[in-house]
Amino acid sequence: MLSLALPAKPIQAEPVKTVHLVTSAYPPYFGPTLPNEGVISEIVREAFRRSGYHTKLEFLPWTRCLAYAKNGRVDGLFGVWYLKERESFLMYSDPMPPIQLGFYTRTDTSIQFQSFEDLRPYVIGTVQSYGDPPNFVAAKLTTDPAPDDKHNLIKLGAGRVDLILIEKGVAQYLITNELPHLGKQLIWIDPPIATMLQYVALSLKAPRAKALREAFNKGLQSMTNDGLLKQMIDQSGVF
């Protein structure tokens, strides 16, 4: 009798669950040129990994990131600050480590401030499409937007603005690594005006938004409980 060997039915592998998040480079916290794309990227990946997800992180211009999140083209954003007005299209996770926002100026000026009223005579560089702290926005100071923080530092060094609003660690990183000629010309002004927590923010148009938020929060809590989150933050040296 002729026996036919039929091919075995292929084993169906479990589909890989992937979450697609975007953001704009924000060194030293996250960015494509940093080791492992920065400590915040590492935290996001590990938190989702613990909940069974592979994470695709992509770095794009910030205005495009916001547009993609609004229309549901991606699952969401990461390393984003909380702003109430963004709740119309974003669902926020539990928070990640905080950062400090404040002002840089030139060393040849004597600008100091106790309140925003003291800054009314000056032009302040900001970044277009960034979510500035509500107290700063409410003060309605004179601002001059730029595409990104690096452009603002260059504008400040050239005397085109009097101050810039910037995150302290970002400014230090950019000056040290990309604009060293400005190192002796620019200075941070105490006090910071805001401490901003960082979040994963899921698009409300993404069908898995709620499940992804729960997955991230569960993984982040696990990292907190076993001490890995603190270890990663301490070893990064950027907070």
C-alpha positions in Angstrom: 0.0 0.0 0.0 1.3 3.4 -0.9 1.7 5.7 2.2 1.6 9.4 1.7 3.4 11.5 4.3 1.3 14.6 4.9 3.0 17.7 6.1 2.5 18.4 9.7 0.2 21.3 10.5 2.3 24.3 11.4 2.3 25.3 15.0 0.8 28.7 15.4 3.0 30.9 17.5 1.4 33.4 19.9 1.2 36.7 18.2 3.7 39.2 19.5 1.9 42.1 21.2 3.6 45.3 20.1 2.9 48.8 21.4 4.0 51.7 19.1 5.0 54.9 20.9 6.5 58.1 19.5 8.2 61.1 20.9 10.8 63.8 20.1 14.4 63.4 21.2 14.9 64.9 24.6 18.5 64.1 25.7 19.8 63.2 28.3 16.5 61.5 29.1 15.6 59.9 25.8 16.8 60.0 22.2 18.0 57.9 19.3 21.7 58.7 19.9 21.8 57.9 23.6 22.9 54.5 25.0 19.8 52.2 24.8 18.0 55.4 23.6 18.1 56.8 27.2 16.9 55.9 30.6 13.2 56.8 30.0 13.2 54.6 26.9 14.6 51.8 29.0 12.0 52.2 31.7 9.2 52.2 29.2 10.5 49.1 27.4 10.9 47.2 30.7 7.5 48.2 32.1 5.7 46.9 29.0 8.0 43.8 28.7 6.8 42.8 32.2 3.3 42.9 31.0 4.0 40.9 27.9 4.5 43.6 25.3 7.3 44.4 22.8 7.8 48.1 22.5 8.5 50.0 19.3 9.8 53.5 20.1 10.1 56.1 17.3 11.6 59.6 17.4 9.9 62.2 15.3 9.4 66.0 15.2 7.1 66.9 18.1 4.3 68.4 16.0 4.1 65.1 14.0 4.1 63.1 17.3 1.1 65.1 18.5 -0.7 64.7 15.2 -0.1 60.9 15.1 -1.5 60.6 18.7 -4.5 62.7 17.9 -5.5 60.6 14.9 -4.6 57.3 16.4 -1.9 56.5 13.9 0.3 55.3 16.8 -0.6 53.9 20.2 0.6 57.0 22.0 3.5 59.1 23.3 6.1 58.7 25.9 8.2 61.1 28.0 5.3 63.5 27.8 4.2 66.0 30.4 0.7 66.2 31.8 -1.4 69.0 30.5 -5.2 69.0 31.2 -6.1 70.2 27.7 -4.4 67.1 26.2 -6.9 64.9 28.0 -9.2 65.5 25.0 -7.0 63.1 23.0 -4.7 61.3 25.5 -5.0 58.9 28.4 -2.1 59.3 30.9 -0.2 56.5 32.7 1.2 56.6 36.2 4.1 59.0 36.4 7.8 58.5 35.7 10.7 60.6 37.2 10.3 64.4 37.3 12.3 67.0 35.5 12.9 70.7 36.2 11.9 73.6 33.9 13.3 77.0 34.3 15.2 79.8 32.6 18.7 80.1 31.0 20.2 83.5 30.2 23.5 84.9 29.2 26.3 85.4 31.8 26.7 89.1 30.7 23.2 89.9 31.9 22.0 90.5 35.5 18.5 89.1 35.1 17.0 87.7 38.3 13.4 87.2 39.2 11.1 86.7 42.2 7.9 86.5 40.2 6.9 86.4 36.5 6.2 90.2 36.7 9.9 90.7 37.0 10.3 89.1 33.6 7.8 91.3 31.7 10.5 93.5 30.0 12.2 90.5 28.4 11.7 88.3 25.4 11.7 84.6 26.3 12.5 81.8 23.9 10.1 78.9 24.0 9.6 75.8 21.8 6.6 75.6 19.5 4.1 72.9 20.3 5.6 72.2 23.7 3.2 72.2 26.6 4.5 75.0 28.8 3.7 75.1 32.5 0.3 76.6 33.2 1.7 79.2 35.6 4.0 80.4 32.8 1.3 80.5 30.2 -1.0 82.4 32.5 1.6 85.1 33.0 1.3 86.1 29.3 4.9 87.1 29.0 6.6 88.0 25.6 7.7 84.8 24.0 9.5 83.9 20.7 9.0 80.3 19.7 11.7 78.1 18.1 11.6 74.6 16.5 13.5 73.0 19.4 15.7 73.6 22.4 18.9 73.6 20.5 17.7 76.5 18.3 16.7 78.3 21.4 20.1 78.0 23.0 21.7 79.3 19.8 19.2 82.3 19.7 20.1 83.1 23.3 23.8 83.0 22.6 23.3 85.3 19.7 21.3 87.8 21.8 18.1 87.3 19.8 16.2 86.6 23.1 16.9 87.5 26.7 16.0 84.2 28.3 14.8 80.8 27.2 12.5 78.4 29.0 14.2 75.0 29.0 14.6 71.8 31.1 17.8 72.1 33.1 19.3 68.7 32.2 18.4 69.1 28.5 20.2 72.5 28.4 23.3 71.1 30.2 23.4 68.1 27.8 23.1 70.2 24.7 25.7 72.8 25.8 28.2 70.1 26.8 27.7 67.8 23.8 26.6 70.0 20.9 27.2 73.7 21.7 30.4 73.7 23.8 31.3 77.2 22.6 28.3 78.5 24.5 29.4 76.9 27.8 30.8 80.1 29.3 28.2 82.4 27.8 25.0 80.8 29.2 23.8 80.2 32.8 20.8 78.7 34.6 18.7 81.0 36.8 17.4 79.6 40.0 14.7 78.9 41.0 13.1 76.4 38.6 9.5 77.5 37.7 8.0 74.0 37.5 8.7 70.3 38.3 7.1 68.2 35.5 6.4 64.5 35.8 6.9 62.4 32.7 4.2 60.0 31.4 3.3 57.4 28.8 0.1 58.9 27.2 -2.1 56.6 25.1 -4.1 57.9 22.2 -7.9 57.8 22.9 -8.3 56.8 19.3 -6.1 53.7 19.8 -8.5 50.7 20.5 -6.2 49.3 23.2 -5.6 52.5 25.1 -7.1 51.4 28.4 -5.4 48.0 28.2 -2.0 49.5 27.3 -2.3 52.0 30.2 -3.0 49.2 32.6 -0.2 47.1 31.2 2.3 49.9 31.6 1.2 50.8 35.1 1.4 47.2 36.2 4.9 46.8 34.8 6.0 50.2 36.3 4.7 49.2 39.7 6.5 45.9 39.5 9.8 47.7 38.8 9.1 50.0 41.8 8.4 47.1 44.1 11.6 45.2 43.2 13.8 48.2 43.2 14.8 48.2 39.5 13.2 51.5 38.8 15.3 53.3 41.5 18.4 51.4 40.3 17.9 52.5 36.7 17.3 56.1 37.8 20.4 56.2 40.1 22.7 54.6 37.5 21.6 56.9 34.7 23.1 60.0 36.5 20.7 62.4 34.7 18.3 63.1 37.6 
